[in-house]
């Protein structure tokens, strides 16, 4: 994840896309049970850091299994609309604020009254995802489901040490339910 965030080499981006697809495919039934409905719209948290070309989070978003299956290029029906959010006028990177992100007027009708999937690549403080979700709710979204690919934790932050102690006890297990519903498509034998 550090390589992805710092320089985004192609291999790191591809690995995260595969991780996103595989995990969201295994746990799609879990996500459906937790969210209580289908997504009408999908978007991702835009980066406030300027980059040349598209941000890698766009590719990660395209690799959420349900979005990938809905892609017309892969024979999907394109029932989940894709919209782009914008950066708002407020730039407080470590504070949640509805003004950090904006829903453009042109896509607001697609958001209003609908269930929105909001994808982010990394959760450090949670403020970007929360700010973007608040902007979507302010634009009229009925429900916003946040999906974050990775959590950035540090032993130096006391608030994260207890979580790190729990998650570093054993190896990563992709079959552990990510939504807490235990309706996973696959279970290890």
N, C-alpha and C positions, 0 to 999 in steps of 0.2 A: 504494500500500500504506500509505503514511503516513496518508492521509485515512481509509482503512478502519480502521486501528488507533486513530486519535485520536478520530474522531467518527462513524465508520461512516455517512456519508451514503448514501442509497438507491442512488445511481448507482455509487458505489465498490463496494458490496456486490454489485449486479447484475453489474458488470464482472468481479468475481472469480468469481462463480458461472458466468458464460459462459466465462471463461478455464479454470476447473476442468473444466467439461463438455467443452469442445472439446479440451483437451489430453489428458484421460483417454480420450476417444473415439479420437483419433488414435493414441494409444499404448497402447490396451487390450491388444493382442496382445503388445506389449513387456512390459507389466506381468505378463500371464499367464505368459509365458516366464520372466521373472525370478523370480516367486514360486513357480513349480512346482506350482500348484494353484489351486483356486477359493477365494474367501472364503466362510466360513460365517457370519461375524458382522462387523458394522461398527460403529464408534463414533468419537467425536472427543475430543480433549483438552479437558476442561472449563476454562473460564476461572476463575482465582482472583480476578479483578477483578469486583466486583458490577456488574451492569447491569440496567437496566429492560428486561423482555421477554427473548425468547430471544437468545442470542449469535449473531452473524452466521456463526460457523463452522458452526452447525447447517445453515444454508442451503447453505453451501459443500459440506458433507458430502453433502447430498441431491443435489447436482449432479455428483458423481462419476458418469461415464457408466454404468458397470455398475450402480450403485445406482439411478440414475434409470430405467434400463431394467427394473429389478426391482421398481419401484414399482407396487403394485396400482392406484393411481389412473391409471396410464398403461398399464394392461393387463399389467403384469409379474406374475410368479408369486410374488413375495415369498419367494424362497429364501434370501436373505441376511438374517439376523435383525439388527435394529438394537437396540443396548443403550446405555444411558447410564452413563458413569463418573461418579464424584463426586470432589470434592476430598478429600484425606486430611488427617490431623492435622498433617503436616509442611508448613511454608511456608517453603521455602528457594528463592526464585525463580531464583537463578543457580547452583544445585547440583542434580545428579541425585540423587534419593532415591526409593526405592520407596514411601515413605510419603506422598509429595506427592499421590498420587491413589489412589482405591480402586475396586474392583469390588464393587458392592452384592451382598449375599448372594442377593437375589432373581434376579439375572441371572447369577450365577456358573455355574449348570448350562449356560447357553447358551455360556459362554466355554470351559469345561473341555474339553480335547482338540480344540478347533477352531482353524481358521485365521481370524485377526482382522485386519481392515483398520482401522488407526488413523489418523485424519485430523487434521492440525493446520493452522492458517492461516498461521503465521509461524514460521520457524526463526531464532532469534537466536543462542542458545548451543547449542540442541539439548537442553537439560536437561528441558524440559517433555515433549517427545516421548519422550525416553529414560526419564523417570520413569514416564510413563503406560504405556509398553511393558513396563517392569519390573513394574508392578502387574498388568498383564494376564497376563504370564508367571507371576507368583506366584499368580495365580488359576487357573492351569492351562491357559492358552492354549498350543496346540501350536506355532503360528507367529504372529508379529505382523509385519505389513507396515506400515511407516510411510509415509504420503503427506503431504508438506507442500507447500502451494501456493506459498509464497514464502520466500525467504531474505533476512534483514535483514543487510546487510553495511555495514561502515564502513571508510573509508580510514584512520581513526584507529587501528584495531586492526591491528597488524602481522601477526597471524596470518591476516587476511583480505585484505591488500593484494595478495598474489600471485594469489589467485583473482579479485579485482576486475580486475586487469590483464588476465587471460585472457578474462574474460567481457565486458569493455567494448570489446574490439577491433572488434567488428562489431555490427550490429543483432540484436535478439532473433530467433531462428529457431524457430518452434513445431514444426518438423519434425525438429529434433535429438532423437534418441532420449533419453528421460528415464530409461530403465532399462538402457541399454547393450546391449540385445539386437538392435536394428535390425530389428525385425519390425513396424515402424510400418504402419498401414493406408494412409496416404497418403504419397507422396513427391513433392516438388516436381518439376515438369517441366523 
